Amino acid sequence: MSVARLRLAPGAPRLPAVVAAFAAGHTAVLMAAPGVPEAFLDAAGAELEAPMTVVLGPDTAGGLAVLGLTEIAPALLAAASFEAALRDALAADLAIVVLPEAPA
């Protein structure tokens, strides 16, 4: 599996970066907030598997520190918080892996 790792600034649009990663031939995308350690991302990336799997990792403030996808999911990419992303993933009946709070 080819996993694109993206570090996006808080508030940066996620959809264009994810579309570009899949268009480049990656089979999964793992996005992380600045400061999330590489070792934590290694563990998160290992959880991505097809069919549609979503990896969610909260930060200390209730936001998303890590978001991993095996397909483009616009509702999840628009989610502003961990709770919103989890709710959207549950509503879409996706396979969900919830990570512990990401270390800073």
N, C-alpha and C positions, 0 to 999 in steps of 0.2 A: 504494500500500500504506500502510495506517495502522499505524504502529509505536508501541506504548505503551512508554515508557521508565520503568523502575522502578529506584529506588535502595533496596536492602534492606540492613538491618544484618546483619552476619554472624550466622548461626544463625536468622534470621527465617524463618518458614514461607513458602515460595515459592508453593505450589499455590493458596491462596486469592487471592493477588494476581494470579496469571496467569489464573485462572478469571474474576475480575472484569474484567480487561482485555479478554479475548475477549468476555465478555458485553456489554461496553460498545461492541462493534463493531469493535475493533481486529483486524487480520488477522495481526499478529505482535507478539511481546513481546520486548523487549530489557532484560535485567536486568544491573545493574552494581553492583559494590561501591563504597562511598563512596571518593572520591578518583580514580576513573578519569576522565580528561579527556573533555570533550564531543567534541572532535575525534576521539578514538579511538572513541567511541560512534557518531559519524557514519559512520566507515568500517565498523564492525561492522554497523550497520543496513543499509548498502548491500548486504551479503552475504546478507541474508534474502530468500529467494524461494520460491515454492511450486513443486512439492509439498514435503512436509515437509523443511525445512532446519533444521539446528542449527548455531549459531555458538557456538564455545567459545573462551574466552580465559583462559589461566592467569594466576595471580598469582605473585609471587616465592616463595611458600611451598608451591606445589603445589595451592592451592585454585582456585576458580573466580572470576575477576574479572569475567568477562562470560559470560552465557548468553543466547542468542537462540533463539526458537522460532517456527515458523509454525503449530504445533498444540500442544495440551496433551499433554505427555509426562511422566506422573507419575514414571517411573523416573529421568528426567534431573533433574526438580525435586527429587528426594530425594537426589541424588548429593552427597556431602560433599567431593569432591575433583575436580580436573581429570581425573585418571586414571579415576576411577569414572564420570564423565559420558561420557568418550570411550569407555570400554568398553561402557556401556549404549547409546550411540548406534550403535556398530559392530554390536552384537548385534541391534539393531532394524533394521539395514540402512537407516539414514537418510543423507541427503545431509549431509555434515559439512564445515564450514569451520572450520579451526583458525587462530586469530589468533596473532600473536606475543605474548609476555608483555606484559601491560598495564602501561603506565607509571603510577606512583603520583602 
